[in-house]
Amino acid sequence: MPLSVLPEELEMPPAPPSAGAPLAAAAAAWVLSLALLGGAGYAAWHWREEIMAAWPPSQRAYALFNALTR
């Protein structure tokens, strides 16, 4: 008896999608995005003197941000 399998026997119905997985993945992506943006903002403010010394055009951006926060 040959061990051949017909293509119809190989096809299986797709698994139903999990309701919580897309929502959890989207929430994790938002949290990670906000954490990265917050970390970048903190680093830009924490090392602003070094950044302005290394890249003088950034002084205008820091001056604008400082004027907006007063």
PADREN-209155 format. One record per residue: x, y, z of N, C-alpha, C in turn; chain; residue in one letter. Coordinates in nm, 3 decimals. Example, Ala and Ser with C-alpha at 12.3 -4.5 7.8 and 13.67 -1.06 7.14 Angstrom:
2
(node (1.319,-0.569,0.780),(1.230,-0.450,0.780),(1.320,-0.330,0.780),A,A)
(node (1.285,-0.225,0.708),(1.367,-0.106,0.714),(1.290,0.003,0.787),A,S)
This chain:
70
(node (0.085,-0.115,0.000),(0.000,0.000,0.000),(0.091,0.124,0.000),A,M)
(node (0.074,0.215,-0.099),(0.159,0.334,-0.106),(0.118,0.436,0.001),A,P)
(node (0.216,0.513,0.044),(0.191,0.614,0.146),(0.175,0.751,0.082),A,L)
(node (0.083,0.762,-0.007),(0.059,0.891,-0.071),(-0.061,0.959,-0.005),A,S)
(node (-0.054,1.092,-0.001),(-0.162,1.169,0.059),(-0.217,1.262,-0.048),A,V)
(node (-0.344,1.267,-0.058),(-0.408,1.354,-0.155),(-0.409,1.497,-0.103),A,L)
(node (-0.403,1.598,-0.191),(-0.404,1.738,-0.146),(-0.526,1.774,-0.063),A,P)
(node (-0.640,1.711,-0.090),(-0.759,1.742,-0.013),(-0.742,1.701,0.133),A,E)
(node (-0.664,1.597,0.157),(-0.644,1.550,0.294),(-0.547,1.640,0.372),A,E)
(node (-0.464,1.715,0.302),(-0.368,1.802,0.367),(-0.428,1.935,0.411),A,L)
(node (-0.533,1.977,0.345),(-0.592,2.106,0.378),(-0.670,2.097,0.508),A,E)
(node (-0.641,2.192,0.595),(-0.711,2.198,0.723),(-0.779,2.334,0.730),A,M)
(node (-0.890,2.342,0.797),(-0.957,2.472,0.810),(-0.870,2.565,0.894),A,P)
(node (-0.873,2.695,0.864),(-0.793,2.789,0.945),(-0.845,2.798,1.087),A,P)
(node (-0.754,2.822,1.179),(-0.792,2.836,1.319),(-0.867,2.968,1.337),A,A)
(node (-0.966,2.972,1.420),(-1.038,3.098,1.443),(-0.943,3.199,1.508),A,P)
(node (-0.955,3.325,1.472),(-0.866,3.426,1.530),(-0.895,3.448,1.677),A,P)
(node (-0.791,3.472,1.752),(-0.807,3.499,1.895),(-0.849,3.644,1.911),A,S)
(node (-0.949,3.668,1.991),(-1.003,3.803,2.008),(-0.908,3.894,2.086),A,A)
(node (-0.834,3.838,2.180),(-0.748,3.921,2.265),(-0.611,3.948,2.206),A,G)
(node (-0.564,3.867,2.114),(-0.428,3.881,2.063),(-0.406,4.012,1.986),A,A)
(node (-0.492,4.050,1.891),(-0.467,4.176,1.821),(-0.474,4.298,1.913),A,P)
(node (-0.563,4.297,2.008),(-0.576,4.408,2.101),(-0.452,4.417,2.190),A,L)
(node (-0.404,4.305,2.237),(-0.285,4.305,2.322),(-0.162,4.349,2.243),A,A)
(node (-0.151,4.306,2.119),(-0.037,4.346,2.036),(-0.041,4.495,2.006),A,A)
(node (-0.158,4.548,1.979),(-0.171,4.692,1.953),(-0.139,4.773,2.078),A,A)
(node (-0.187,4.728,2.192),(-0.157,4.798,2.318),(-0.008,4.794,2.348),A,A)
(node (0.055,4.680,2.326),(0.199,4.670,2.349),(0.276,4.760,2.254),A,A)
(node (0.232,4.770,2.130),(0.299,4.857,2.032),(0.286,5.003,2.073),A,A)
(node (0.170,5.043,2.122),(0.150,5.181,2.168),(0.238,5.211,2.288),A,W)
(node (0.241,5.120,2.383),(0.322,5.141,2.504),(0.469,5.151,2.467),A,V)
(node (0.516,5.063,2.379),(0.656,5.067,2.337),(0.687,5.196,2.261),A,L)
(node (0.596,5.239,2.175),(0.618,5.363,2.100),(0.625,5.483,2.193),A,S)
(node (0.535,5.491,2.289),(0.536,5.603,2.383),(0.660,5.600,2.473),A,L)
(node (0.703,5.480,2.510),(0.824,5.468,2.592),(0.947,5.514,2.513),A,A)
(node (0.955,5.478,2.386),(1.068,5.520,2.303),(1.068,5.672,2.283),A,L)
(node (0.952,5.728,2.255),(0.943,5.873,2.239),(0.976,5.947,2.369),A,L)
(node (0.927,5.896,2.478),(0.957,5.957,2.608),(1.105,5.947,2.641),A,G)
(node (1.165,5.833,2.612),(1.308,5.817,2.636),(1.391,5.909,2.549),A,G)
(node (1.351,5.924,2.423),(1.423,6.015,2.332),(1.408,6.160,2.379),A,A)
(node (1.289,6.197,2.423),(1.268,6.332,2.473),(1.349,6.359,2.599),A,G)
(node (1.351,6.263,2.689),(1.431,6.277,2.811),(1.579,6.290,2.778),A,Y)
(node (1.628,6.205,2.689),(1.770,6.211,2.651),(1.804,6.344,2.584),A,A)
(node (1.716,6.394,2.499),(1.740,6.522,2.433),(1.744,6.636,2.533),A,A)
(node (1.664,6.631,2.638),(1.665,6.736,2.738),(1.781,6.718,2.836),A,W)
(node (1.810,6.596,2.873),(1.916,6.568,2.970),(2.054,6.606,2.914),A,H)
(node (2.078,6.576,2.788),(2.207,6.604,2.725),(2.199,6.723,2.629),A,W)
(node (2.114,6.821,2.662),(2.095,6.933,2.571),(2.221,7.016,2.552),A,R)
(node (2.299,7.034,2.657),(2.422,7.112,2.644),(2.519,7.045,2.547),A,E)
(node (2.535,6.915,2.562),(2.625,6.841,2.473),(2.573,6.840,2.329),A,E)
(node (2.442,6.829,2.315),(2.382,6.828,2.180),(2.400,6.963,2.114),A,I)
(node (2.376,7.072,2.190),(2.391,7.206,2.132),(2.537,7.235,2.098),A,M)
(node (2.631,7.182,2.176),(2.773,7.203,2.146),(2.814,7.124,2.022),A,A)
(node (2.759,7.003,2.007),(2.795,6.919,1.893),(2.723,6.962,1.765),A,A)
(node (2.603,7.015,1.779),(2.522,7.053,1.661),(2.458,7.189,1.687),A,W)
(node (2.528,7.297,1.655),(2.479,7.433,1.685),(2.339,7.466,1.633),A,P)
(node (2.294,7.416,1.517),(2.157,7.450,1.476),(2.049,7.404,1.574),A,P)
(node (2.081,7.308,1.660),(1.982,7.261,1.757),(1.951,7.368,1.863),A,S)
(node (2.036,7.470,1.874),(2.011,7.577,1.971),(1.879,7.647,1.944),A,Q)
(node (1.844,7.661,1.816),(1.716,7.726,1.782),(1.598,7.642,1.829),A,R)
(node (1.609,7.510,1.813),(1.499,7.423,1.856),(1.484,7.426,2.008),A,A)
(node (1.597,7.423,2.079),(1.588,7.431,2.225),(1.537,7.566,2.271),A,Y)
(node (1.575,7.673,2.204),(1.527,7.808,2.239),(1.376,7.816,2.215),A,A)
(node (1.328,7.759,2.106),(1.185,7.760,2.078),(1.110,7.679,2.183),A,L)
(node (1.160,7.562,2.217),(1.094,7.479,2.317),(1.093,7.550,2.453),A,F)
(node (1.202,7.616,2.485),(1.210,7.689,2.613),(1.110,7.804,2.614),A,N)
(node (1.093,7.873,2.501),(0.997,7.983,2.495),(0.854,7.933,2.504),A,A)
(node (0.827,7.815,2.451),(0.691,7.760,2.454),(0.653,7.711,2.592),A,L)
(node (0.751,7.673,2.673),(0.718,7.618,2.805),(0.709,7.724,2.913),A,T)
(node (0.738,7.847,2.881),(0.729,7.955,2.982),(0.595,8.019,2.980),A,R)
